[in-house]
């Protein structure tokens, strides 16, 4: 495992087995980290070892194997809570950020909202932070109001502040970092302003936790969600943080085993705490993998990560500044290591196909952000997104291959 005092992306790469494979016969350059991250050997081995040595269903088993699985599951929740600066009693395991946002919308927001109440979203939100709120608005009569994105990719704070001061505004649900633009929203400031007006704040942290050290006590948001698979952990595991005072009054999102106290055909009572939001057999191996990913990240200095990824972004900009017709989308200062772009007259899918032939994995399309694409005036963009294991060599290969592709297609 890498040491935080000697951050070295080349050394970190050795911890990720998949990065040594070929793509179309060429050495892999993986630049699709905003979609999902690769996994270090420690995480892969932790999941493998669970199935080799500890596999059992959790809750209620009294034999040793079940107790071992239960202990691993419990300690995983504790690891997540400690890393986020909060309590295990406020951490719900889900399948991912999408399920987390649906859970909050159904369990917290739907009973709270009435006709005419306002839900604030922004133009930069992922579909996962739009569609659940549209469903809730339809069922409750609440109204969705949208904060525009400015030309540089930042939010229109004047409109946001105005909406936060509206007497019928109840909820703000907002991404910490945009998966398209890389914009890092000033979340702490926004939360403070919202709370002055009694507005509850839900943060989609799917793009922030892999790049920033997040302390939820410091941010003071009401809810926070993220997915493990973007955080070097397995797919199918995610987290909802909910403030304890809000969690205790939330209704269960799904019914089934392990979220109950007593069941009879005359009625059912539910258990207390986070377990009433985890119906059925949980993803124990995923939780264990997530905890191991967090342990891995504890060895890495996030300040160095941030500086490294921003250096890769700036180098990409410099190397591509002479590409005719290239437009970067999202240029606000302090943005994350995401390079989203279009080239006039060239479809992003064609670019990605030629890059793929050179072993370079990027993402094209609407990135599950069709309202933002409409704002940008495109149906699709291309995106290269950086992580801890990307190097200057990756950037150089990406930029030289992109230039060749642009010459071929232009």
N, C-alpha and C positions, 0 to 999 in steps of 0.2 A: 504494500500500500504506500502511496506517495506521502511525502512529508511536507507539511505546510511551510516549512522554512526554506524549502528548495523546490518551489513550484516549477515543474518542467513538463510541458505537454508531451514531449517525446517519451518521457518516463511513464507518464500517466497512460499513454497509449498501450503500453505493455500490459496494463491491467485489464484491457478490453479485448478478449480473444477475437471477436468478429472483425476487428479493424485490420487483421492480418489477411483476410480473405480477398479474393479478386472479385471485381465487378465487370462483366463483359470481358474477362481476360486481362483487365488492367488493375493495378493496385487501387483499392477502394479509397475514395475521398468522400466521407459521409458528412453532408451539409444539410441534413434534414432534421436537425435536433429539435426544432419547434414542433414537429409532428410526433416524434418519439426519440428517446435517447437510447444509446447502446448500454449494455450491462457489464459491469466488472466481474471478474472471476469470483470475487468474494460473494457477490449476490447470487450468481449462478450456483455456487457451491452450497450456500446456505439453504436455498430451495431444494437442491438435490439431497442434501443431508437430512432435511426434514422428512422427505419421503423415504429415505433409506433407514432412518433411525427413530423417528418420532411420529409417524403418520397415525393420527387418530382423530375422531371427531371431538370437538371441544364442548365444554359445559356438561356437567352432571356425571361424567364417567369417573369411576373411583379406582380403576386399575392404573398401574404405574405409567403405562404408555399414554393413556388419556391425560393423566396429571402432567406428564412432560409436555404434551401438546398444549394444554391449557396454560402452563407456565410460559411457554414460548409466545403464545398469543398475547397474554397479559403483558409480558415484558416488551413486546413490540409496540403496544399502545403507549406504554410508559416512555419508550424511546422517542416516539413521535411527539408526544406531549412535551418532553424535556427539550427537544430540539426546537419546538415552536414557542417555548417559553410559557406553557400553559399547563393545565391539569389533565390527567388521563380521563377524568370524569367529564371532560368537554370534547373528547375525541371520538367521533363515529367513523368506523370503517365502512367504505362503500366500494362500488366497482370502479369509481373514477369521479372526476370533477363533474361530468354530465349528470350522473346519478345524484351527486351531492347537491347540485343546483335544483334538480327536480324535487329532492327531499325537502329542501328549505322552502321551496315554493309551495309544496303541498302541506307540509307539516306546520310551518310557521306562518307563511303569508296568507294562504287561503282563508284560514279562520279569522285573521286579523282585518282583512280588507273589506271595505263596503263600497257601494256604488259611488263613483266620483272621486275616490282616492287615487293618488298618483303614484306610479312606479317609474323611477328615473332609470333609463338605460342610456348607452352612448352608441354612436355610430360605429365605434371600433369593436363592438362586442362579437364574440364567437356565437354561432347559432345556439350553442348550449346555454348561453346566457341571454337568449332572446326568446326562443320558442316556449320554454316553461312559463315565462312571464306572460306571454300571449295567451296561453291556456288558462292561467290564473285570472287574467284580466277578463277573459270571456266568461268565466264561471262566477266572478264576483261583481262585475260591472265596473271594476277599476279601470283607470286610463293609463296607457303607457306614453310617457313623454321622453323625447330623445335629445341628447346633447350632441351638437354637431362637432365634427372634427375639422380643425383649421388646416390651411394649406401645408404647414410643416408637419402635420401629424399629431399635433397637440389638441387637447380638448378646448372648446370655447368655455373658459372658466366664468366669463360674465354670465352666460346663459345658465351654466350649471349652478352658480350661486343664486341666481334668480329663482330657479326651480327648487332649490333646497329651501328657499325662504317662502315657498308657496304653502299656505295653511293646510292644503289637502295632500301634500306630499308625505308618504308613509315610508317608502323604501327606495334606496339607491342600490342597484346591483351593477358592479363595475369591475373591469379587468384591472389587475395590478400592472401587467405589461401586455401590450397588444401582440398577438401572435403574427400579425401581418406587418405592422409598422415598426414594431420594437419600442414604441412609446412607453416610457415608464411614468405612469401617472403619480402625482404627488399624493399618495394615498393618505398619509398621516394628516396632512392639511385638509384634505377633502373630508375625512372622517370627523375631524374636529368641527368643521363647519356644519356637517350634517347633524351631529349630535346637539349642537346649539339649538337646532330647530326640531329636535325630537325625531329625526329621521334615522331609521335603522339601516345599517350598511352591510351588504354582502359583497365579499371580494372574491373574484375568480383569480386564484393564484397559480393556475396551471403553468404559466410561463415565467413566474417570478421565482418560485422555490428552487429551480435548478441553477439560478444565477445570483441570487441574493440571500443573505442571512436574514430570515424573517422572524421578528419577535412580535407575537400577537398581543402581548400585554402592552407593548410600546405603541403599536398601531391602534389598539383599542377598538378594532372593528367588532361587529356583532356576530358575523359569520365569515368563514374563510374556507375555500375548497381548493383541492389540488388532486392531480392524478399521479400515481406512482411511476407510470411508464415514462413520463418525461423527466423523472428524477432518478434515472439509472436503476429503477426497481422494475419488477415484473408488470405486465399488463394485467388488468382486472382487479387492481387494488387502488383505492383512493381514500381521501380523508375529508370529513366535514368537521371543522371546529365550530362550536356553538357556545356562546356565553352561557354559563350555568344558569343564570336567572331566567334566560329565555328558553333554554332546553327543557327545564322542568315543566313548562306549560305546553310544550309542543305535543301534538297528537302523533301516533305512529303512522309511518308512511306505508308500510306493508305489514300484513298479518301472516302468522305462521309459527313455527317452532322457535323456542328460545327467546321470544320477545314477550312471552306471557307470564302471568303469575298463576292464574287458575283458568281452566277452560271447561265449560259445560254447555249443553244446548240451551240452557236458560240464560247464558251470558258469559262473557269473558272479561277478566281483569288483566291488566298489563303489568309487566315488571317495571321497575324504576330505572332511571339512568340511561346511559347510551345503549344498553343492550336492547331496549324496546325498539330501536331503529335498525337492528341487525337481524331481521327475521331469517330463519333457515340456517343452513350450514355456511359459515363465513369462509372467506378465502384465507385460510390460515397460512398457507405457504406464501401467498402474496404479502400478507402482513409481515411475515418473517423476512421476506426479501426486501420489503420497504425499510424495515428497521436496519437491516444490514447495509442498504444503500446510504442511509443516514449516517451510520457509523463510518462508512467509507468517506463521506463528505466532511466529517468532522476532522479528518486529517488534512484537509485542504483549506487554504486561506481564501475566503470569498473576496476579499479586497483584491488579491492577486488574480483571481478568476475574472472579476469584473474588468480589471485593467487589461488582462490578456485578450478577452473577447472583444473589447472595444478597440484594441490595437489591431486585431484581425479585421474588424469592420472598417477602420480608417484606411488600412492598407488596401483593402478591396476597392474602396472608393478611389484611392489614388491611382491604382493600376487600371481602373476602368474609366477614368475621367475623359479619355479621348475616344470612347466608343460612340460613334455617331447615333443620335436618336435615343440614347439610354437615359431613362428617367428613374431616379430612386424615389420610392414612395415612403415617406417618413424620414424627416431630416432633423427633427427636434433635437436639441442638445441633450446629451446624457442618455440617449436611447440605448436599448440593449443590442446585443450582437446579432441583429437581423437585417439582412440586406434584401429588401423587396424592390423589384424593378420591372420595367417594361422597356422594350426597344421598339421604336416606331416601325411599323410595317412588318414585324416578325411576331408570330404567335408564340407565347411562352411554351406551349407544349412541344413545338418544334425545337426550340432551344434545349429543353430538357432531354429530348430524345438524342440529340447530338452530344450533349454532356454525358449522358448515360453511356454512350458508346466509348467514351474516354475514361469510364470508371467513376464518374462523378455523380453522386446522388443529391439531387435538389428536389424541390417541390414546386409544382405549378398548379394553377386552378384558382378557385375563389377562396380557398383556405377556410371553408365553413364561415365565411364573412361576406355574404352576398350584399347586405346593405352597405358595407364599407366599399366593396367593389363599385357599387353604383355611385357612391360619393367620389371615388377616384376616377370614374369615367371609363372603367374597364370591366370586362367580364372575367378576366383572369390576369394574374401576375405571376412572375417567377420569384422564387425566394431561396436564398442561401442563409442558413441559420447556424451559428457557431456554438461550440461547447468546449469543455475543459480539455478535450483530447485533440482538438483541431490545431494545426500548426501553420506556420508561414508557408511551408511547402504545399499544404492543402490550398491555401489562398492563391499561390502562384499557379498551380495546376488549374484551378477553377477559372482564374482570370484569363490565362492564355487559351484555354479551351473555349471559353465563352467568346473571346475575340475571334477565334477561328470560325466558330459557329455563326457568329453575326456576319462575318464576311461571306460565308457560304450562302446564308439565307437572305442576306440583304440585297 
